[in-house]
Amino acid sequence: MNTAQEFSGKVALITGSARGIGLGIARRLAEEGAQVLIADVNADGGTSAAQRLREAGLAAGFVHADLSAPGGAVALVAAAVQLAGTVDVLINNARAGRRLGLLEETEQDWDLALDVGLKSAFFAAQAVIKHMSAHGGCRIVNVASVAAVLATNESAAYHATKAGLLQLTKYLAVAGGPYHARVNCVLPGLIVQDEHRARFDAAANDDFRAMARHYQPLGEVGTERDVAEAVLYLCSDRARYVSGSCLVLDGGATVQEPFGLLLRHHASQLTSQ
């Protein structure tokens, strides 16, 4: 199937896409023919990101989004529809908050993280489903994290947000089905974003890089492109019967048994001697 034709004429709204994984998803959808709308609270960054995509010959625009504000998600969808006429694809990627320890997190940190990362995801989805129910339906992908199912060094609010997206995905897939909405979720693991690649590859980072790759059963870390390709599939007609799924993108890292990892490490140490 020619995905360039498939996404031609489609409008994709991607939240939190001025940079990082969100921008990678926007670029990939645009490469396959979609008109993408970069949505971000960072107006300068979002405008610049959309401009770079246009300079590459891709269809892209920018919509300012303050998802921490009451009604921010609904206002974003309304602005997107006004600008592009429709929203066929919604990618809920936005997140907010700081990496804080157990004893450092405040109510303000908690509220910001959940408002931007979870509450807005629901109300943006609700608004898109409501608008598109009379226009053939829509495709929604929520960007969660392996932190939804594992404890990491991120904040408590981050974990709660990402775990909430899993259950929200399932709810929306069921409740949105009659409105012709397909809703899925991706759970990225260790992803080296393009803007961090130079630091990851630096000689001073050799030990961490070796440890990170050893932890991955496939022997390599993920990239923005890996996430974008998965999202592209879930938004495509090739996934027409896929809804309510949560796709883990971590090279098999989260399904490995910890003691097996230790044995694998021990074996590699013996063979290198």
C-alpha positions as CSV (number, residue, x, y, z in Angstrom):
1,M,0.0,0.0,0.0
2,N,1.3,3.5,-0.9
3,T,1.2,5.4,2.4
4,A,2.1,8.6,0.7
5,Q,-1.3,8.4,-1.1
6,E,-3.0,7.2,2.1
7,F,-2.0,10.2,4.1
8,S,-2.4,12.7,1.3
9,G,-5.3,15.0,2.2
10,K,-5.1,14.0,5.9
11,V,-4.5,16.5,8.6
12,A,-2.5,15.4,11.7
13,L,-2.3,17.4,14.9
14,I,0.7,16.5,17.1
15,T,0.9,18.0,20.6
16,G,4.3,18.9,22.1
17,S,5.9,18.7,18.7
18,A,8.2,21.7,18.6
19,R,11.1,19.3,19.2
20,G,12.1,15.7,20.1
21,I,9.8,12.7,19.6
22,G,6.8,14.8,18.7
23,L,8.7,16.6,15.9
24,G,10.0,13.3,14.6
25,I,6.4,12.0,14.4
26,A,5.2,15.2,12.7
27,R,8.1,14.9,10.2
28,R,7.3,11.3,9.4
29,L,3.6,11.9,8.9
30,A,4.4,14.8,6.7
31,E,6.8,12.8,4.6
32,E,3.9,10.4,3.9
33,G,1.7,13.1,2.6
34,A,-0.1,14.5,5.7
35,Q,-0.6,18.1,6.4
36,V,0.8,18.4,9.9
37,L,0.0,20.9,12.6
38,I,2.8,21.5,15.1
39,A,1.2,22.2,18.5
40,D,3.3,23.5,21.4
41,V,3.3,26.0,24.2
42,N,6.7,27.2,22.8
43,A,5.6,29.6,20.1
44,D,9.0,30.4,18.8
45,G,10.1,26.7,18.8
46,G,6.9,25.6,17.2
47,T,6.9,28.2,14.5
48,S,10.5,27.4,13.7
49,A,9.8,23.7,13.5
50,A,7.0,24.2,11.1
51,Q,9.1,26.5,9.0
52,R,11.9,23.9,8.8
53,L,9.4,21.2,7.6
54,R,8.1,23.6,5.0
55,E,11.6,24.3,3.8
56,A,12.0,20.6,3.3
57,G,9.0,20.6,1.0
58,L,6.5,19.3,3.6
59,A,3.1,20.6,4.5
60,A,3.2,22.0,8.0
61,G,1.7,24.7,10.1
62,F,1.8,25.8,13.8
63,V,-0.9,26.1,16.4
64,H,-0.1,27.6,19.8
65,A,-1.3,25.3,22.6
66,D,-1.3,25.9,26.4
67,L,-2.6,22.6,27.6
68,S,-2.1,23.5,31.2
69,A,-4.9,26.1,30.9
70,P,-8.5,25.3,31.5
71,G,-10.1,24.5,28.2
72,G,-6.7,24.5,26.5
73,A,-7.1,21.2,24.7
74,V,-10.6,22.0,23.3
75,A,-9.3,25.4,22.2
76,L,-6.4,23.8,20.5
77,V,-8.6,21.4,18.5
78,A,-10.9,24.3,17.6
79,A,-8.0,26.3,16.3
80,A,-6.7,23.4,14.3
81,V,-10.0,22.8,12.7
82,Q,-10.3,26.5,11.9
83,L,-6.9,26.5,10.3
84,A,-7.0,23.2,8.4
85,G,-10.7,22.4,8.2
86,T,-10.4,19.0,9.9
87,V,-8.2,16.8,12.2
88,D,-8.0,13.2,10.9
89,V,-5.1,12.2,13.1
90,L,-4.4,13.2,16.7
91,I,-1.1,12.4,18.4
92,N,-1.2,13.2,22.2
93,N,2.5,13.6,22.9
94,A,2.7,16.7,25.1
95,R,4.2,16.4,28.6
96,A,5.3,18.8,31.3
97,G,7.0,18.7,34.6
98,R,10.4,18.2,36.1
99,R,12.4,15.1,37.1
100,L,11.9,15.2,40.8
101,G,12.6,12.8,43.7
102,L,10.0,11.4,46.0
103,L,10.5,14.1,48.7
104,E,10.8,17.0,46.2
105,E,7.6,16.9,44.2
106,T,4.9,19.4,45.0
107,E,1.2,19.7,44.3
108,Q,1.9,22.2,41.6
109,D,4.3,19.8,39.9
110,W,1.8,17.0,40.1
111,D,-1.1,19.2,38.7
112,L,1.0,20.5,35.8
113,A,2.2,17.1,34.7
114,L,-1.3,15.5,34.8
115,D,-3.1,18.5,33.3
116,V,-0.7,18.6,30.3
117,G,0.0,14.9,29.8
118,L,-3.3,13.2,30.7
119,K,-6.2,15.6,31.2
120,S,-5.5,17.3,27.9
121,A,-5.1,14.0,26.1
122,F,-8.7,13.1,27.0
123,F,-10.3,16.4,26.1
124,A,-8.3,16.8,22.9
125,A,-9.5,13.2,21.9
126,Q,-13.0,14.0,22.9
127,A,-13.1,17.2,20.8
128,V,-11.5,15.4,17.8
129,I,-13.9,12.4,18.0
130,K,-16.9,14.8,18.4
131,H,-15.8,16.7,15.3
132,M,-14.8,13.8,13.2
133,S,-17.7,11.4,14.0
134,A,-19.6,12.9,11.1
135,H,-16.6,12.9,8.8
136,G,-15.5,9.3,8.7
137,G,-13.8,9.0,12.1
138,C,-10.3,9.6,13.3
139,R,-7.1,8.0,14.4
140,I,-5.6,8.8,17.8
141,V,-2.2,7.7,19.2
142,N,-1.2,8.4,22.8
143,V,2.5,8.6,23.5
144,A,3.1,6.9,26.9
145,S,6.3,5.4,28.2
146,V,7.7,2.2,29.7
147,A,7.4,4.2,32.9
148,A,3.7,3.4,32.7
149,V,4.6,-0.2,33.7
150,L,8.0,0.1,35.4
151,A,9.4,2.4,38.0
152,T,12.1,4.7,36.6
153,N,14.0,7.8,37.8
154,E,11.3,10.1,36.5
155,S,8.8,11.8,38.9
156,A,5.8,10.3,40.5
157,A,3.5,12.5,38.4
158,Y,5.2,11.4,35.2
159,H,4.6,7.7,36.1
160,A,0.9,8.4,37.0
161,T,0.4,10.4,33.7
162,K,1.9,7.7,31.5
163,A,0.1,4.9,33.3
164,G,-3.1,6.8,33.0
165,L,-2.6,7.1,29.2
166,L,-2.7,3.3,29.0
167,Q,-6.1,3.0,30.5
168,L,-7.4,6.1,28.7
169,T,-6.4,4.4,25.5
170,K,-8.4,1.4,26.3
171,Y,-11.4,3.4,27.3
172,L,-11.3,5.6,24.2
173,A,-10.9,2.6,22.0
174,V,-14.1,1.1,23.4
175,A,-16.2,4.3,23.8
176,G,-14.9,5.8,20.6
177,G,-15.4,2.8,18.4
178,P,-19.0,3.6,17.6
179,Y,-17.8,7.1,16.5
180,H,-15.3,5.4,14.1
181,A,-12.3,6.4,16.2
182,R,-9.3,4.1,16.4
183,V,-7.2,4.7,19.5
184,N,-3.9,3.2,20.3
185,C,-0.8,3.9,22.4
186,V,3.0,3.6,22.2
187,L,5.3,3.0,25.1
188,P,8.9,4.1,24.2
189,G,11.7,2.8,26.2
190,L,15.3,4.2,26.0
191,I,15.1,6.6,23.1
192,V,18.1,8.7,22.1
193,Q,16.5,11.8,20.6
194,D,18.2,13.5,17.7
195,E,19.1,16.6,19.8
196,H,20.9,14.4,22.3
197,R,22.7,12.2,19.8
198,A,26.0,14.1,20.0
199,R,26.1,13.9,23.8
200,F,25.2,10.2,23.7
201,D,27.9,9.4,21.2
202,A,30.6,11.5,23.0
203,A,33.7,9.6,24.1
204,A,33.1,10.8,27.7
205,N,29.9,8.9,27.6
206,D,31.4,5.5,26.7
207,D,30.5,3.7,29.9
208,F,26.9,4.8,29.9
209,R,26.6,4.0,26.2
210,A,28.0,0.5,26.7
211,M,25.7,-0.1,29.7
212,A,22.6,1.2,27.8
213,R,23.3,-1.0,24.8
214,H,24.0,-4.1,26.9
215,Y,20.7,-3.6,28.7
216,Q,18.9,-3.9,25.4
217,P,18.4,-7.5,24.1
218,L,18.8,-6.1,20.6
219,G,22.0,-4.5,21.5
220,E,21.1,-0.9,20.5
221,V,19.0,2.0,21.8
222,G,16.0,3.4,20.1
223,T,15.7,6.5,18.0
224,E,13.0,9.1,17.3
225,R,12.5,7.4,13.9
226,D,11.6,4.1,15.6
227,V,8.8,5.8,17.5
228,A,7.6,7.7,14.5
229,E,7.5,4.5,12.3
230,A,5.3,2.8,14.9
231,V,3.0,5.7,15.2
232,L,2.8,5.9,11.4
233,Y,1.7,2.3,11.2
234,L,-0.9,2.7,13.9
235,C,-2.4,5.7,12.0
236,S,-2.3,3.9,8.7
237,D,-5.0,1.7,7.0
238,R,-2.7,-1.2,7.5
239,A,-3.8,-1.0,11.2
240,R,-7.5,-0.6,10.3
241,Y,-8.4,-3.4,12.8
242,V,-6.0,-2.3,15.5
243,S,-7.6,-0.3,18.4
244,G,-7.0,-0.3,22.1
245,S,-3.4,-1.7,21.7
246,C,-0.4,-0.5,23.6
247,L,2.8,-1.1,21.6
248,V,6.0,-1.3,23.6
249,L,9.0,0.1,21.8
250,D,12.1,-0.9,23.8
251,G,14.0,-3.6,22.0
252,G,12.7,-6.2,24.4
253,A,14.2,-4.5,27.5
254,T,11.2,-4.6,29.7
255,V,10.3,-8.3,29.2
256,Q,13.7,-9.6,30.2
257,E,14.2,-11.3,33.6
258,P,16.7,-9.3,35.7
259,F,18.8,-12.3,36.8
260,G,19.0,-13.3,33.1
261,L,20.4,-9.9,32.4
262,L,23.1,-10.4,35.1
263,L,24.0,-13.8,33.6
264,R,24.3,-12.3,30.2
265,H,26.5,-9.5,31.5
266,H,28.7,-12.1,33.3
267,A,29.0,-14.2,30.1
268,S,30.0,-11.2,28.1
269,Q,32.7,-10.3,30.7
270,L,34.1,-13.9,30.5
271,T,34.2,-13.8,26.7
272,S,36.0,-10.5,26.6
273,Q,38.8,-11.7,28.9
